[in-house]
Amino acid sequence: MSQQEKMKAYWRRNVKILLSLLAVWFTVSFGCGILLVDVLNKVQLGGFKLGFWFAQQGAIYVFVILIFVYVWLLNKLDREFDVHE
């Protein structure tokens, strides 16, 4: 595999990871916070309706977790393509 092909494969995998994590973030923030709010509001978490919790807190927690997942996955990808620091 040439260096150019290796770089393209690395970038393709990077974009695939990024789009997957963005889909999770969108599902949690938009889906749970807006679209499914009526269904989720039937459940309470800490005295607050679950839909409200996802809109105000849950999406932020998921976003922070996704940052750590992205770092972990990219470090793994960097080692696989031998471009790690």
DRENPA-3360 file (N, C-alpha, C; in nm, 2 decimals, always signed):
BEGIN
1 = MSQQEKMK = +0.08/-0.12/+0.00/+0.00/+0.00/+0.00/+0.09/+0.12/+0.00 ~ +0.06/+0.22/-0.09/+0.14/+0.34/-0.10/+0.11/+0.43/+0.01 ~ +0.19/+0.53/+0.03/+0.17/+0.63/+0.14/+0.04/+0.71/+0.11 ~ +0.02/+0.74/-0.01/-0.10/+0.81/-0.05/-0.23/+0.73/-0.02 ~ -0.23/+0.60/-0.05/-0.34/+0.52/-0.02/-0.36/+0.50/+0.13 ~ -0.25/+0.49/+0.20/-0.26/+0.48/+0.34/-0.32/+0.60/+0.41 ~ -0.28/+0.72/+0.35/-0.34/+0.85/+0.41/-0.49/+0.86/+0.38 ~ -0.53/+0.81/+0.26/-0.67/+0.82/+0.22/-0.75/+0.72/+0.31;
9 = AYWRRNVK = -0.70/+0.60/+0.33/-0.76/+0.50/+0.42/-0.78/+0.55/+0.56 ~ -0.67/+0.62/+0.61/-0.67/+0.67/+0.74/-0.78/+0.78/+0.75 ~ -0.79/+0.87/+0.66/-0.88/+0.98/+0.66/-1.03/+0.93/+0.65 ~ -1.05/+0.82/+0.56/-1.18/+0.76/+0.55/-1.23/+0.71/+0.68 ~ -1.14/+0.63/+0.75/-1.18/+0.58/+0.88/-1.20/+0.69/+0.98 ~ -1.12/+0.79/+0.98/-1.14/+0.90/+1.07/-1.28/+0.97/+1.05 ~ -1.32/+0.99/+0.93/-1.45/+1.05/+0.90/-1.56/+0.96/+0.94 ~ -1.54/+0.83/+0.91/-1.64/+0.73/+0.95/-1.67/+0.73/+1.10;
17 = ILLSLLAV = -1.56/+0.74/+1.18/-1.57/+0.75/+1.33/-1.64/+0.88/+1.37 ~ -1.60/+0.99/+1.31/-1.65/+1.12/+1.34/-1.80/+1.12/+1.31 ~ -1.85/+1.07/+1.19/-1.99/+1.07/+1.16/-2.07/+0.98/+1.25 ~ -2.01/+0.87/+1.29/-2.08/+0.78/+1.38/-2.11/+0.85/+1.51 ~ -2.00/+0.92/+1.57/-2.02/+0.98/+1.69/-2.11/+1.10/+1.68 ~ -2.11/+1.17/+1.57/-2.20/+1.28/+1.55/-2.35/+1.23/+1.55 ~ -2.37/+1.12/+1.49/-2.50/+1.06/+1.48/-2.55/+1.03/+1.62 ~ -2.46/+0.97/+1.71/-2.50/+0.94/+1.85/-2.54/+1.07/+1.92;
25 = WFTVSFGC = -2.45/+1.18/+1.90/-2.48/+1.31/+1.96/-2.61/+1.37/+1.92 ~ -2.64/+1.36/+1.79/-2.76/+1.42/+1.73/-2.88/+1.34/+1.78 ~ -2.87/+1.21/+1.79/-2.98/+1.13/+1.84/-3.01/+1.16/+1.98 ~ -2.91/+1.18/+2.07/-2.93/+1.21/+2.21/-2.98/+1.35/+2.22 ~ -2.92/+1.45/+2.16/-2.95/+1.59/+2.18/-3.09/+1.63/+2.12 ~ -3.10/+1.59/+1.99/-3.22/+1.63/+1.92/-3.33/+1.53/+1.94 ~ -3.30/+1.40/+1.93/-3.40/+1.30/+1.94/-3.46/+1.29/+2.08 ~ -3.37/+1.27/+2.18/-3.42/+1.26/+2.32/-3.47/+1.39/+2.38;
33 = GILLVDVL = -3.40/+1.50/+2.34/-3.43/+1.63/+2.40/-3.55/+1.70/+2.33 ~ -3.58/+1.67/+2.21/-3.69/+1.74/+2.14/-3.80/+1.64/+2.09 ~ -3.76/+1.54/+2.00/-3.86/+1.46/+1.94/-3.93/+1.36/+2.04 ~ -3.85/+1.30/+2.13/-3.91/+1.20/+2.22/-3.94/+1.26/+2.35 ~ -3.94/+1.39/+2.37/-3.96/+1.45/+2.50/-4.09/+1.41/+2.57 ~ -4.20/+1.40/+2.49/-4.33/+1.36/+2.56/-4.32/+1.22/+2.61 ~ -4.26/+1.13/+2.54/-4.25/+0.99/+2.59/-4.16/+0.98/+2.71 ~ -4.04/+1.05/+2.70/-3.95/+1.05/+2.81/-3.99/+1.12/+2.93;
41 = NKVQLGGF = -4.09/+1.22/+2.92/-4.13/+1.30/+3.03/-4.22/+1.21/+3.12 ~ -4.26/+1.09/+3.08/-4.34/+1.01/+3.17/-4.25/+0.94/+3.28 ~ -4.12/+0.95/+3.26/-4.03/+0.89/+3.36/-3.96/+1.01/+3.43 ~ -3.94/+1.00/+3.56/-3.87/+1.10/+3.63/-3.73/+1.06/+3.68 ~ -3.64/+1.15/+3.68/-3.50/+1.12/+3.72/-3.46/+1.24/+3.81 ~ -3.44/+1.20/+3.94/-3.40/+1.30/+4.04/-3.51/+1.41/+4.06 ~ -3.63/+1.38/+4.04/-3.74/+1.48/+4.05/-3.77/+1.55/+3.93 ~ -3.70/+1.53/+3.82/-3.72/+1.61/+3.70/-3.77/+1.51/+3.59;
49 = KLGFWFAQ = -3.85/+1.56/+3.50/-3.89/+1.47/+3.39/-3.77/+1.44/+3.30 ~ -3.77/+1.31/+3.26/-3.65/+1.26/+3.18/-3.62/+1.34/+3.05 ~ -3.73/+1.38/+2.99/-3.71/+1.46/+2.86/-3.64/+1.60/+2.89 ~ -3.68/+1.66/+3.00/-3.62/+1.78/+3.05/-3.47/+1.76/+3.08 ~ -3.45/+1.65/+3.15/-3.31/+1.61/+3.19/-3.22/+1.59/+3.07 ~ -3.27/+1.52/+2.97/-3.19/+1.50/+2.85/-3.17/+1.63/+2.78 ~ -3.27/+1.72/+2.77/-3.25/+1.85/+2.70/-3.15/+1.94/+2.78 ~ -3.15/+1.93/+2.91/-3.07/+2.02/+2.99/-2.93/+1.97/+3.03;
57 = QGAIYVFV = -2.93/+1.84/+3.06/-2.80/+1.78/+3.12/-2.75/+1.66/+3.04 ~ -2.84/+1.57/+3.00/-2.80/+1.45/+2.94/-2.72/+1.46/+2.81 ~ -2.76/+1.56/+2.73/-2.69/+1.58/+2.60/-2.55/+1.63/+2.63 ~ -2.53/+1.71/+2.73/-2.40/+1.76/+2.77/-2.31/+1.65/+2.82 ~ -2.37/+1.56/+2.90/-2.29/+1.45/+2.95/-2.25/+1.36/+2.84 ~ -2.34/+1.33/+2.75/-2.31/+1.24/+2.64/-2.21/+1.30/+2.55 ~ -2.21/+1.44/+2.53/-2.11/+1.50/+2.44/-1.97/+1.49/+2.50 ~ -1.96/+1.51/+2.63/-1.83/+1.50/+2.70/-1.78/+1.35/+2.69;
65 = ILIFVYVW = -1.87/+1.25/+2.71/-1.83/+1.11/+2.69/-1.78/+1.09/+2.55 ~ -1.85/+1.14/+2.45/-1.82/+1.12/+2.31/-1.68/+1.18/+2.28 ~ -1.64/+1.29/+2.35/-1.51/+1.34/+2.33/-1.40/+1.24/+2.37 ~ -1.42/+1.18/+2.49/-1.33/+1.08/+2.53/-1.33/+0.96/+2.44 ~ -1.44/+0.92/+2.40/-1.45/+0.80/+2.31/-1.38/+0.84/+2.18 ~ -1.39/+0.96/+2.12/-1.33/+1.00/+2.00/-1.17/+0.99/+2.02 ~ -1.13/+1.05/+2.13/-0.98/+1.04/+2.16/-0.93/+0.90/+2.16 ~ -1.00/+0.81/+2.23/-0.96/+0.67/+2.24/-0.96/+0.61/+2.11;
73 = LLNKLDRE = -1.07/+0.63/+2.03/-1.07/+0.56/+1.90/-0.97/+0.62/+1.80 ~ -0.94/+0.75/+1.81/-0.84/+0.81/+1.72/-0.70/+0.76/+1.76 ~ -0.67/+0.75/+1.89/-0.54/+0.70/+1.93/-0.52/+0.55/+1.88 ~ -0.63/+0.48/+1.89/-0.62/+0.34/+1.84/-0.60/+0.34/+1.69 ~ -0.67/+0.43/+1.62/-0.65/+0.44/+1.47/-0.51/+0.49/+1.44 ~ -0.46/+0.58/+1.51/-0.32/+0.63/+1.49/-0.22/+0.52/+1.50 ~ -0.24/+0.44/+1.61/-0.14/+0.32/+1.62/-0.15/+0.22/+1.51 ~ -0.28/+0.20/+1.47/-0.30/+0.11/+1.36/-0.23/+0.15/+1.23;
81 = FDVHE = -0.23/+0.28/+1.20/-0.17/+0.34/+1.08/-0.03/+0.39/+1.10 ~ +0.02/+0.37/+1.22/+0.16/+0.41/+1.26/+0.18/+0.56/+1.24 ~ +0.09/+0.64/+1.29/+0.10/+0.78/+1.28/+0.09/+0.84/+1.42 ~ +0.10/+0.76/+1.52/+0.09/+0.81/+1.66/+0.21/+0.89/+1.70 ~ +0.19/+0.96/+1.81/+0.30/+1.05/+1.86/+0.41/+0.97/+1.93;
% end
